[in-house]
Amino acid sequence: MLFSPTGVSECLREWGDLEKDYQHIQDTHRLYRVKLEEVTKLQSRCTSAIARHRKKLKELSSSLVRCEAEQLGRKLSPVEADSVADIRAAADERARAFSEMEAFLPKPNGLYLTLVLGNVNVTLLNKQSKFAYKDEYEKFKLILTVILFLFSFTCCFLFSYRALDALFNFLLVWYYCTLTIRESILINNGSRIRGWWVFHHYVSTFLSGVMLTWPEGILYQMFRHQFLSYCLYQSFVQFLQYYYQSGCLYRLRALGERHNMDLTVVCARVEVSMQETVEVYLGDSAHIPCQYNFSQADSLPEFVMFQWFVKDRVSSSRMRIYYVDENDDVADEGTEFSARIRVAVDQRATRLTVQEVQLSDERDFICQVNGVSAGAAESKTRLRVFAPPEAPLIQGVRAGISVNAEAPSEVATCEARNGFPKANIRWYKDKMPLVPSVGSVNVRTVYTVESSGLYSVRSTLEYRVLKEDKDANFSCEVSFLVPSAIRTVESAAVGVTIHYPATMVELWRESPKGLIKEGDTVLLRCHGDGNPSPTFNFSRERELGAEEDLDSNGNVLMLWAVSRADRGLYRCQPQDSTKLKGEVELKVHYLDPAVVVPKEAEAMFKGEDLTASCNALSSLKTSTAWYKGGQIVGVGNTLRLQDATYETAGEFVCEVSVPDLPTLHTSGSIHIVVHGAPQLVGEEREVHLDEALGRTLNLSCEARGHPAPSIEWIFDGGPMWREVLSESGDHATRSVVSVAVNSDIGVACNASNRFGADVRAFSIKAVPLVTSGVPFSSAEGGRVIIVVVIPCLLLLAVLGSALYFLHKKGKIPCGRSGKQDISQEKSAKDDIVLEMKNNAEAKTEDTVLLKTVNVDKNGTNGQ
């Protein structure tokens, strides 16, 4: 509570005070009503006066046009032409002024507002209210734009209900109707809303009403998605437009620019405004503006006089440097600015330009405006001159700094030359600022004034170093003033050499990486954390704890082509210390040659079993694999061969490797020979063949065994034959013969060695060629010959061309089947059938069967 009475007397006294306040409120309200009536009368009077004046201006403009037309070709005098031009310019200016006045006067509503609101005054009487209403209008658009965007997104992608669409369309109708009303009010208050924008909202209101009343149907569904997509796009554009218009509104209010909704009134006096400071670089031109205005626009002085003064840097007395009036525009002679200044004057401002600014120009410049009867005023601006210094130069000390020094030692110096005003230098260590501290950090700074008047600054850093600073980088940062800012330039970073004793020694194997095997070259490196690095002695621990000194090169020990005898513990030790040492254990891995049992070659009989072993001594776990012909046949140290066959024979290689050290591997081999009786390739013991009489047939016979079998051919019937191929190896023999089929033939292939024999029989049946014909009349024969011969000739031409092409390309061999390459292995029989038919009589047909059989039986090897 504002008042807490403790008795009746205090309550009565408080009631009396309230009665006085109430009387005062009544008097204030009565005065407000009187003033409001006066304002209303003033509004009506001002509105009528503007209307009468505008009407008279219009009549005067018409009279000027009529008078110019009645001159009958006579040109106006220069004085008359100037007067007419001045009248028209003043009329245009007054029209703009009347528009600004009417923005604060009640005006009749337009047709739309009259229909919606009636004859209600919607004119806002002050600019704050106008801006507040426009700002509320922009916020209303923003909120509804966001709601419509979310609503349209929901209807377009989430839900598809006619009721929800109707609610969205109703919201659109209400939104655009409200916008049209608010925009009409804003236009009535002088807003610059374009007509097309308002018309767009009228159209949008109508279309939204159409969408709201559109009945559900196929056409509605076809247009619905397009309409919702357009609403999404339009909401996004209006969202961007809100921020643009809102920014323009606030910028206009902040800058104070004049327009229909931003009118200002000032007191009746001369005002001169200047910037507090003008900042410029040395050698540039400085522009010092001086703005002025007279509050009473209807009583401007006939002429204005301007004077520019400058304060002396020592005595602070002012000295005039420039004078401007209606007749004179001169710079005062005998000053340092006489040849370097210019002054420009317009209706509301004057500007002093100082060319080639010097350091001595940093002082106050005073602008005095004298309107004679309208009064005089002045203001001043401080001209500040800046010259950025050169890039900082940093230099670190070259000698090493010991950590045992008791006082801070000089670390680096930094210098920035020729700057104005004085620059500041700050020191950093690893990007962190250094703060002066007694006994730890000390900074000495010296300023020098150059003959040019510029300043040079030199800073020296003294710092007590620690071992942790061995990798530290020191840098300096120069900060200096520039127009409207503070600029900094960082120097390059420098390091310093710090001397400190070693506290730790480390020995490690630098190469090779990973496990070591015999034959490698090993490099051991020793390092201590002292600076400068100490000299080391290398040694190896022998059996019973004895030490063996080793020759080294500085801090590196090289061991060439190490063996298992070089295993052991290696040490390095600084020469100036017996307490510090580094150690590393060296392990050398090895793999002895593989030993295969039985050795080299081993003979066995067909059907026997054999077990072979392969072993290699190693310091690591090994892996063994057996290979034959490049294919793996076993894994492990033992290879077991059971029920030997001729396929078992050959060379077996065992590969021994170390999985943990792939480069360490060895191998051994054993050659297996299988003895046994011959075995013909293929399971058939008797082969029956049919061949055309007079043809040549190739017969093939292959046998396996050790020693290599011999093949003998036995013929029944005395045919003509010859052997065309004979091949023999360690475990196989092959023979191919060519036989002329002149009659039925019996042939036997006999393969034998000292362990036995094997036989295969061939039965060849000679088949004669048979032709048959059908009697036909001469007329029919002629037709048949024509029908058959012509296609046959075409077919033979095509076949001949194809065979010639293949022969040229080398795709077919020349000669008969007996002359074909026996390396071509075919077991299938190729049958070629040529069938000739009489089209007239389907019951009779001639068939010629050409059968070519080329048999080459070669057993299981695919022939």
Buried (B, 14 or more C-beta within 10 A) or exposed (E): EEEEEEEEEEEEEEEEEEEEEEEEEEEEEEEEEEEEEEEEEEBEEBBEEBEEEBEEBEEEEEEBEEEEEEEEEEEBEEEEEEEBEEBEEEBEEBEEEBEBBBBBBBBEBEEBBEEBBEEEBBBBBEBEEBBEBBBEBBEBBBEBBBBBBEBBBEBBEEEEEEEBBBBBBBBBBEBBBBBBBBBBBBBBBBBEBEEEEBEBBBEBBEBBBEBBEBEEEEEBEEEBEEBBEEBBEBBEEBBEBBEEBBEEBEEBBEEEEEEBBBBEEEEEEBBBEBBEEBBBBBEBEBEBBBBBBBBEEEEEBEEBBBBBBBBEEEEEEBBBBBBBBEEEBEBBEEBEBEEBBBBEBEEEBBBBBBEEBBBEBBBBBBBBBBBEEBBBBBBBBBBBBBBBBBEBBBEBBEEBBEBEEEEBBBBBBBBBBBBBBBBBBBBBBEEEEBEEEEEEBBBEEEEEEEEEBBBBBBBBBBBBBEBEBBEBBBBBBBBBBEBEEEBEBBBEBBBBBBBBBBEEBBBEBEEEEEBBBBEBEBEBBBBBBBBEBBEBBBBBBEEEEEEEEBEBEEBBBEBEEBEEEBBBEBBBBBEEBEEBBBEBEBEBBBBEEBBBEEEEEBEBEBEBEBEBBBBBEBBBEBBBBBBBEEEEBBEEBBBEBEEBEBEBBBEBBBBBBBEEBEEBBBBBBBBBBBBBBBBBBBEEEEBEBBBBEEBBBBBBBBBBBBBBBBBBBEBEEEBEBEEBEEEEEEBBBBBBBBBBBBEBBEBBBBBBBEBEBBBBBBBBEBBEEEEEEEEBEEEBEEBBEEBBEEEEEEEEEEEEEEEEEEEEEEEEEEEEBBEBEBEEEEEEEEEEEEEEBBEBEEEEEBEEEEBEBBBBBBBEEEB
